[in-house]
Amino acid sequence: MVYILLNVFLCIQLFFIANIVDKRIRDESYDASGISVSLLLCTVEAILFTIILILKDFWLAKFTDQLMRLLYTLDNISIIMLSSSLLALTKRKEPAYAKIVRYFFYVFIAYISFFKLTDIVVRLEDGIRVTSPYLFSRPASDFFPLTWWNLQFAISKVIFPVFCYLGLLVAEEDGTNQLHKYRCSVIGEGLILMWAAYLAIQFLAARYLKITLLFGFPPLMLFVVLSSALNKKNVPSTRGIVIGFFKILLTYILPAAVVGVLFIFIRPHRSYGELTFLIPFLLVSVFAILMSFRISNKMSSLGHIYTSDYENSLESDLAGIDYSETEMDLIAAKVFNGIKKNVENTSMTVYISDTMNSLGIAYTTANVRNTIQLSNTPVLENLLNINKTVVSYEEVEDNHFLSDLKKDIYDLFAYTKSDAFIILAEGHTIFGLICLGKKVGGDHFTARDSLIFSRLYSYFFVFGYYMRNIANKDIMTVVNREIRMSSQIITSIQENIDSVKNPKLDLGYLMVPAHNIGGEFIDVIRLTDKRYLFVVGDLSGKGIAASMNMVILKSIIRSYLAETHNFKQLVVKLNEFVRNSLRKGTIFAGLFMIVDFETDTMYYINCGIPALFSYTQVYNNVIEIQGSGHVLGFVKDISPYISVKSTKLNRGDILLACTDGLLQSHSLRGEQFGRERVQRMLIDNSTYPAQRMTQFTFDALTKFMQKEMEDDVSILILKYETAAKYVDEEAAAKAEAEKASQEAEVASQTEAAASEVAEAGESQAAEGSGEAVTAESAPAEVVAEASSDEAPSFFQIDNSREMSEAQFEAKQKKLDAQVAEKQTAKLPEDVSDQQIDVGTDNAPAAEPDQPKIVVQHDAPPEGFDTSELDELDSLLSDIGL
């Protein structure tokens, strides 16, 4: 029963391997259909033999002999077909005479199986017995005891495969593809493994004849190794081959041999019970499997010795290099030792650009003393044009993109005595070249090596950047000093924004980098007197690289405004610039916002800003209005993913935009600052000026964190003081107040006159006859004056004053009702279908005779010397900053 199950397992294995090999042959465009057919024949053979074992004592008892002859014919023909198909791996057409020889052997094998084998007996108890006459009669048979069965085995399993394999080696010897040669060596290992399996079965059959029932397993070993060979994508080093052999030996062969020998010597006999066999056999088998896993894991920990597995180890070594050391040669030696440890290259040469448009040697372990003139080496520029920065010797032959440059690349390999090189470039400006010599065993670098180096390109770029700036030791002091100054200059550029000269808006902003300089910025650009553009942005990355990108982007925004008048199109063009012109992988998360003071409307596009808060004074609450957004630089066309939204601004509205550094900073307990705290700070500080509100918010953040900043923080606050509709109401109220004041002044003058008249009458009565002065006794003109001026004027003024206050209160109630009504429609509106103009008043006029108005920007900060900036810009350009 065990042997039936083993043959079923054989059928399943052959079926899966046939699918794998067939797919690989199709992918590689080999004309080697014979390999797939031979695998199919072996699968049919295994299925047929399994059926014979199951049904030989029933329905197939009479046909067992003939079926076994057919089975042996298929077995031998499949090996011959496989051997002849090996030549097709060279992609050469099979000669006509080779086909004739192959078909002759097919017929000869069938002749031996059906006419020269006397008897074939199959029994589960005794295995397979084949009876065959000697090839020669006596006395020759005494010296050459070969049977027809031996001849069939020798031709199909030994002689023909050997000749075909030698032909394969000769054909590959003329080629330069090391990978194909390595595959040939692996196939040779498969043949040796198959022969060793046949010898093992023959040796064990003398003691245990049942083992002959496993005669289909040796070809399986060959097919497994063949499948592995076709899947090889790189050439391992000599050390990798040796270690790989020991891994297979210790992980698979040795445990399998231990279990097999145990099975033979403790198998059940008549005197043994089943449990006395099964228990020790299962215990040893489990122990062998556990040891196999343990050995495999241990060997895998040495993965850096394989060329296909050294990526993680090499990355760890390169990442561990400390560039703070000032010894250039020491840094270069560490890089070389790290590469040599993992890749086993023999040498490394580093070329760095100089002022003469050439690459000179900055470090080398090879015997080379030369320079590379970039003007005479266009192959480097051509490789950059096809986005190829890493080239290895092996891939030049296989990569059709390099076919036109093949000769120039090989010439460069010969000139630099290298086998692979890495081009170091900023954009299309080449500033260095790292050349690696052949591997220790004489093996070439492969396409797999190029792929790994491409993934680790950033580490090589940093190393080359370091060599470029440190190679000239005379400027080290200058570089260090200017790098320290760069943070001050970049900060000055960062804070150089247009001021908002409009009484409706109170502006406050704050930009605090986590480490001296960063990639976040806030910009205010005056479009016209009535419209301003506000930008809050966060460029990916840290340090000087991100800050330089920030400076570039600020300039590009202002440049695009001169030629683009559509708000959405402006953002689309900026997305193309970030994606195509800044360093690969750079993204921009931010907000673009236009405030139109004439219509009291804000238009904005969310490009990944984490939060845009709006405070409404009437309701004394805060809502988020940023909506969904997409960062710039991630997709090629951003237009389907962004929209222009608008919202009306009212008296007392406050807008707060911030970057993720404010929201996502953590306290010592790991708690985030969060949106709720920002909203609460906005409400609590709403009565303060905008600039103080930003400072209070940042102070609350630092108090909350109680540690160093984790990320850059940028905060922009717009406090809308007065809207246009309220300006009209206030002007009317002011006029009313002035009118009431004038009338009150007239009334006071009239009252003073009446008082004088009364005092005069009293004095006359005291000095004269003492008669009371009444209306009847007073002069008529005096009474008339009093009756016409005094009383009516007093009441008229008082009544006017009452009317003015009532009117003012009514209008104020009406105003509050209008504000409340406006607040119900506070949510932003999508106006993407409208064209929002971002033209500046210094843009080209529509009519030729209309004069241009120059955009007014704030002057540079006090003490800012532009000549020093030009000098520093030149120096930073020289050192790549």
Summary of the structure (lengths in Angstrom):
residues: 881
radius of gyration: 46.6
end to end distance: 75.6
largest distance: 192.0
contacts: 2673
relative contact order: 0.05
helix: 57%
strand: 14%
